């Protein structure tokens, strides 16, 4: 028999499970299907998933009931089955768990906007606090009736809502322990700016015996939040941590999470030293991650009993009109290696440091300054306004990154017309990072258009027509850029996507950071048949931690093992930075003779670091591949 959870957790580290939703999708459950209904429709599928996590080493598994509340089930016409679905979810988990593994009844947020106000309307009725309490009550009752050992309230962004939920649990099932987990996407703060430590204290006061965090923007931000929360351990309260496996990337029609099990296990050990007694995984984690946790934490596996009970593909038609080189490419100086330097707009309104960086970079000889659009869904000053002001102050070309995340198709077209009127002549068309890791409340992604749709739209404007086929009375002069993620082990999919983007009108491509001469050379050979200028991304690393974060948590980025090992040899960050910057200088020297151009990315917006590399390129006098000269010639014909 397993000991009481509230007693065991005080003195032991308990290994939880990983993601259930993304794991089920990977196993063939169609996206868009209501997963909570599987408790009634396909209980054997849920049982099997639980069983795999237990085999991997999980000592606590969560029920398949995260969204099983009346507000979310209403969309599936199952709001009258809340208690039944939760009862079934707990019963399935209990059957898989046997007498050794704890079952945590999973309760997620209702989806109702907080704080409640007069604008909060659901099904044409004002949703009251009593309605939400009633929703949590029926879900908790179902989980307790199904046999859950503990209740876990997870992925809550609003403190007010989780306090309501914990309060209901203490009323309905005072004997069942409660775990409270919130999302802290940046700086150990909720999206509304509430401090993680304060949230923990409030959850404990409401009745939680374990507090912590799950989901969010990857492992690094969770370590920051756990560090902040660790002061609560002085009260004898254990912490919990269920991080995502890095930040997701859409590859084809699959959501890919990059963090490898070994890396996550290393960061898990860090969090355990900070007071985490319940460790598991959230989105993107799998039984493989849990097995690595078990090995790293030396947790004995539980013996498993033998009983068992997509969006449409984007259209990619090829345009018939001739592509437009655009103002940026046409204005490149012949006979020298083109250089793009990236500056991100700030997260506040003090833009002068960015302008100073732009002036220095322009004086050093960059051909364009690139500005992201709310990267990672973190609020920043608008890149269009900043780009227009930089262009006006320095005369240098600016490239705005345009995502499909934040505006619908109407707004996107209007914004690109505005960009033309403000003198912008280059746009990098990207789908945009998921809004799941945003630092702002209530944000969701729009995605009327993704990267290929944006390229098609921009090419249309370059030929004087909008998406409805109507004339805009003049033509824009955009150099259209595409993002390219080169994966040496399996380059075919991304090369195929690049071919389609170029067929739709893209004329240059900017890659994710690359750290190896061999990889850059391989990429240039693999894409040599495509009529596009390639700007490989160069990211000057600034520390060993920076290198590990990029390698393990950012999709599509691979930092060579030998470089990471070399940086790890030095204890002082200053020494690590010196080694990393020397490595970047050698890499630029190695690839400058044969690449079409360089895309220099400022680490943490430290433009002074990139400035030195711009000076290095201009002092070296490299001409690169010379392919850029053709675009200048085309514009003169």
PyMOL commands that set and color helices and strands:
alter all, ss='L'
color gray80, all
select helices_A, chain A and resi 5-11+21-26+38-41+43-56+70-76+79-97+129-146+159-172+196-206+219-235+261-273+287-297+326-330+352-364+375-377+383-394+409-421+435-437+451-462+492-504+517-526+544-553+561-568+573-591+603-605+607-620+628-636
alter helices_A, ss='H'
color red, helices_A
select strands_A, chain A and resi 14-15+60-62+102-107+121-122+125-126+150-156+177-182+210-215+238-243+248-251+254-257+276-281+338-342+368-371+397-402+426-429+479-484+508-513+533-539+597-601
alter strands_A, ss='S'
color yellow, strands_A
deselect
rebuild
show_as cartoon
